[in-house]
Amino acid sequence: MIGIVPYINDAGEITLTVTPIISELNSLDTIALAGGNTIQLPTIDLREMSTTVKVKDDEVVVIGGLIKRNEGVQDKQVPLLGSIPLIGNLFKSKTKTDEKTELVVIIHPVLVSR
């Protein structure tokens, strides 16, 4: 989601308050209710920032800064052979992952007169 609040002054300058919001579903937790009913409640990772910029008509604004980095290790093995004592490590592998994402917002405000 993104929220943009524009303001134009008498000189034709555009002031923008920009608020990008990133939400990501982490998990769904099951909760038991009275009467045997259950509901699922989400756990959400929410990241946001807010900034104010002033530009002239037909200029471009580039905003970055919502950065996320995920690191992980994934273990794999050959079925049965990876479980053998002493030589099982010959049939196993580990894969490291490193993922970095950044949200970049590009805005091109243009004044339209009647």
SERO-4910 file (N, C-alpha, C, O; in steps of 0.05 Angstrom, whole numbers):
BEGIN
 pado doro    nc1    nc2    nc3   cac1   cac2   cac3    cc1    cc2    cc3    oc1    oc2    oc3
  Met    A     17    -23      0      0      0      0     18     25      0     41     24      9
  Ile    A      7     46    -10     21     71     -9      1     94     -4    -20     94    -16
  Gly    A      9    112     13     -8    135     18      7    160      8     30    164     15
  Ile    A     -6    177     -7      6    202    -17    -13    225    -11    -36    224    -19
  Val    A     -3    245      3    -18    269      8     -4    293     -5     18    300      3
  Pro    A    -16    304    -27     -4    326    -41    -14    353    -31    -36    356    -20
  Tyr    A      4    373    -33     -4    401    -27     10    418    -48     34    415    -53
  Ile    A     -4    437    -60      7    455    -80      6    483    -69    -16    493    -62
  Asn    A     29    497    -68     28    525    -58     24    544    -82     21    536   -105
  Asp    A     23    570    -75     18    591    -96     40    593   -117     35    602   -139
  Ala    A     64    585   -110     86    586   -129     87    561   -147    104    560   -165
  Gly    A     68    543   -144     67    519   -161     85    496   -152     88    477   -166
  Glu    A     96    499   -128    112    477   -117     94    456   -105     74    462    -93
  Ile    A    101    431   -109     85    408    -99     99    396    -75    123    388    -77
  Thr    A     85    395    -53     96    381    -29     80    355    -26     56    355    -25
  Leu    A     95    333    -25     83    307    -23     91    293      3    115    292     10
  Thr    A     72    283     18     78    266     41     73    238     31     50    231     25
  Val    A     94    221     30     92    194     19     96    174     41    116    176     56
  Thr    A     78    155     43     79    134     64     75    106     51     52     97     49
  Pro    A     97     93     43     94     66     33     93     46     57    107     49     77
  Ile    A     76     26     54     72      6     75     74    -22     62     61    -28     42
  Ile    A     90    -39     74     93    -67     65     83    -85     87     92    -83    110
  Ser    A     65   -104     80     56   -123    100     61   -151     88     58   -156     64
  Glu    A     69   -169    106     75   -197     98     64   -216    118     68   -213    142
  Leu    A     50   -236    109     38   -256    126     59   -275    136     73   -288    120
  Asn    A     63   -276    163     83   -295    175     71   -322    180     83   -342    174
  Ser    A     47   -322    193     35   -348    200      5   -344    205     -4   -321    209
  Leu    A     -9   -366    206    -37   -367    214    -39   -384    239    -33   -408    238
  Asp    A    -48   -372    262    -50   -387    287    -79   -394    291    -97   -378    288
  Thr    A    -84   -420    298   -111   -430    303   -118   -426    333   -103   -435    350
  Ile    A   -140   -413    338   -149   -408    365   -175   -423    370   -194   -421    353
  Ala    A   -177   -437    392   -202   -452    399   -221   -433    414   -213   -419    432
  Leu    A   -246   -433    405   -267   -417    418   -285   -435    434   -285   -459    432
  Ala    A   -302   -422    450   -322   -437    465   -342   -450    445   -348   -438    425
  Gly    A   -351   -473    452   -370   -488    435   -356   -505    414   -369   -515    396
  Gly    A   -330   -508    416   -315   -525    397   -308   -512    371   -297   -526    353
  Asn    A   -314   -487    367   -307   -473    342   -278   -463    343   -267   -459    365
  Thr    A   -266   -460    320   -238   -449    318   -238   -427    298   -254   -426    279
  Ile    A   -219   -409    302   -214   -388    282   -184   -386    277   -168   -395    294
  Gln    A   -176   -375    255   -148   -371    249   -142   -341    249   -155   -325    236
  Leu    A   -122   -334    265   -113   -307    267    -86   -303    254    -68   -319    259
  Pro    A    -83   -283    237    -57   -280    223    -37   -265    240    -44   -248    257
  Thr    A    -11   -273    237     11   -257    248     24   -244    224     33   -257    205
  Ile    A     25   -217    224     33   -202    201     58   -185    208     59   -172    229
  Asp    A     78   -185    190    101   -168    193     94   -142    177     89   -143    153
  Leu    A     94   -119    191     87    -94    180    110    -74    181    121    -69    202
  Arg    A    118    -64    157    139    -44    156    129    -20    141    116    -22    120
  Glu    A    136      4    151    128     28    138    148     50    143    163     49    162
  Met    A    146     71    126    163     95    130    146    118    120    126    114    106
  Ser    A    154    142    127    140    165    117    161    187    112    180    191    127
  Thr    A    157    201     90    175    223     83    160    245     69    139    240     58
  Thr    A    171    269     71    158    292     57    179    304     38    202    309     45
  Val    A    170    308     13    188    320     -7    174    343    -21    150    344    -22
  Lys    A    191    362    -31    180    385    -45    193    385    -73    217    384    -75
  Val    A    176    385    -94    186    385   -121    171    406   -138    150    416   -129
  Lys    A    181    411   -161    168    429   -180    152    411   -200    155    387   -201
  Asp    A    135    424   -214    118    410   -234    136    395   -253    156    405   -263
  Asp    A    128    369   -259    140    352   -279    168    342   -271    183    332   -287
  Glu    A    175    344   -245    200    332   -235    194    304   -225    172    297   -219
  Val    A    215    287   -223    212    260   -214    224    257   -186    245    268   -180
  Val    A    209    242   -169    218    236   -142    224    207   -140    208    190   -148
  Val    A    248    200   -129    255    172   -124    260    168    -95    276    182    -83
  Ile    A    245    150    -82    247    145    -53    253    116    -49    240     98    -60
  Gly    A    274    110    -33    280     82    -26    284     81      4    283    101     18
  Gly    A    289     56     14    295     54     43    282     32     58    291     24     79
  Leu    A    260     20     47    248     -3     61    264    -28     51    257    -40     31
  Ile    A    284    -35     67    302    -57     59    296    -81     77    292    -78    102
  Lys    A    296   -105     65    293   -129     81    313   -150     72    319   -153     48
  Arg    A    325   -163     91    345   -184     85    337   -210     99    332   -210    123
  Asn    A    337   -231     83    330   -258     93    354   -276     89    365   -278     67
  Glu    A    363   -289    110    385   -309    108    374   -336    118    357   -337    136
  Gly    A    383   -357    106    373   -383    114    392   -405    106    410   -401     90
  Val    A    388   -429    118    404   -453    111    384   -475    106    366   -480    122
  Gln    A    387   -489     84    370   -511     77    386   -537     76    406   -539     61
  Asp    A    378   -557     92    392   -583     94    378   -602     75    353   -604     76
  Lys    A    394   -617     59    383   -638     42    399   -663     46    423   -662     52
  Gln    A    386   -687     42    401   -712     44    387   -733     26    364   -731     20
  Val    A    403   -753     18    392   -775      3    377   -793     23    388   -800     44
  Pro    A    352   -800     17    337   -817     35    352   -842     42    365   -854     25
  Leu    A    351   -850     67    364   -873     79    394   -871     80    406   -874    102
  Leu    A    408   -864     58    437   -862     58    447   -839     75    469   -842     87
  Gly    A    432   -818     77    440   -795     94    438   -801    123    449   -786    140
  Ser    A    424   -822    131    420   -829    159    440   -849    169    440   -856    193
  Ile    A    458   -859    152    477   -880    160    499   -866    177    510   -846    169
  Pro    A    505   -878    201    526   -866    217    553   -867    203    558   -885    187
  Leu    A    570   -848    209    597   -845    198    598   -836    168    611   -816    162
  Ile    A    585   -850    150    586   -843    122    562   -827    112    561   -820     89
  Gly    A    543   -822    130    519   -808    122    524   -780    112    509   -769     96
  Asn    A    545   -767    123    552   -739    114    559   -737     85    558   -716     73
  Leu    A    568   -760     73    574   -760     45    549   -756     27    551   -748      4
  Phe    A    526   -761     39    501   -760     24    484   -737     33    459   -737     30
  Lys    A    496   -717     45    482   -693     55    493   -668     43    517   -667     35
  Ser    A    477   -647     42    487   -621     32    472   -599     47    449   -602     56
  Lys    A    485   -576     49    473   -552     60    475   -530     40    495   -526     27
  Thr    A    452   -515     37    451   -493     19    445   -468     34    425   -466     48
  Lys    A    462   -448     32    457   -422     45    444   -403     26    452   -401      2
  Thr    A    424   -389     36    410   -369     19    412   -342     32    412   -339     56
  Asp    A    415   -322     16    417   -294     25    401   -277      5    409   -273    -18
  Glu    A    378   -267     14    361   -251     -3    357   -223      8    351   -220     32
  Lys    A    361   -203     -9    358   -176      0    339   -162    -19    343   -163    -44
  Thr    A    318   -149     -8    299   -134    -25    297   -105    -15    300   -100      9
  Glu    A    292    -87    -33    288    -59    -26    265    -48    -43    263    -53    -67
  Leu    A    248    -34    -29    225    -21    -43    235      7    -52    245     23    -36
  Val    A    231     12    -78    238     38    -89    212     49   -101    199     36   -117
  Val    A    205     74    -94    181     87   -104    189    110   -122    205    127   -114
  Ile    A    178    110   -146    184    131   -165    157    146   -171    138    134   -179
  Ile    A    157    172   -166    133    188   -169    140    211   -189    160    224   -186
  His    A    121    215   -208    125    236   -227    100    255   -226     81    251   -242
  Pro    A    100    274   -208     76    292   -206     75    312   -229     95    324   -237
  Val    A     51    316   -239     47    335   -261     22    351   -254      1    340   -247
  Leu    A     24    378   -255      1    395   -250    -16    397   -275     -6    402   -297
  Val    A    -42    394   -271    -60    395   -294    -79    419   -288    -92    420   -268
  Ser    A    -79    438   -307    -95    462   -303   -120    460   -321   -120    446   -342
  Arg    A   -141    473   -313   -166    472   -328   -168    493   -350   -187    494   -364
***
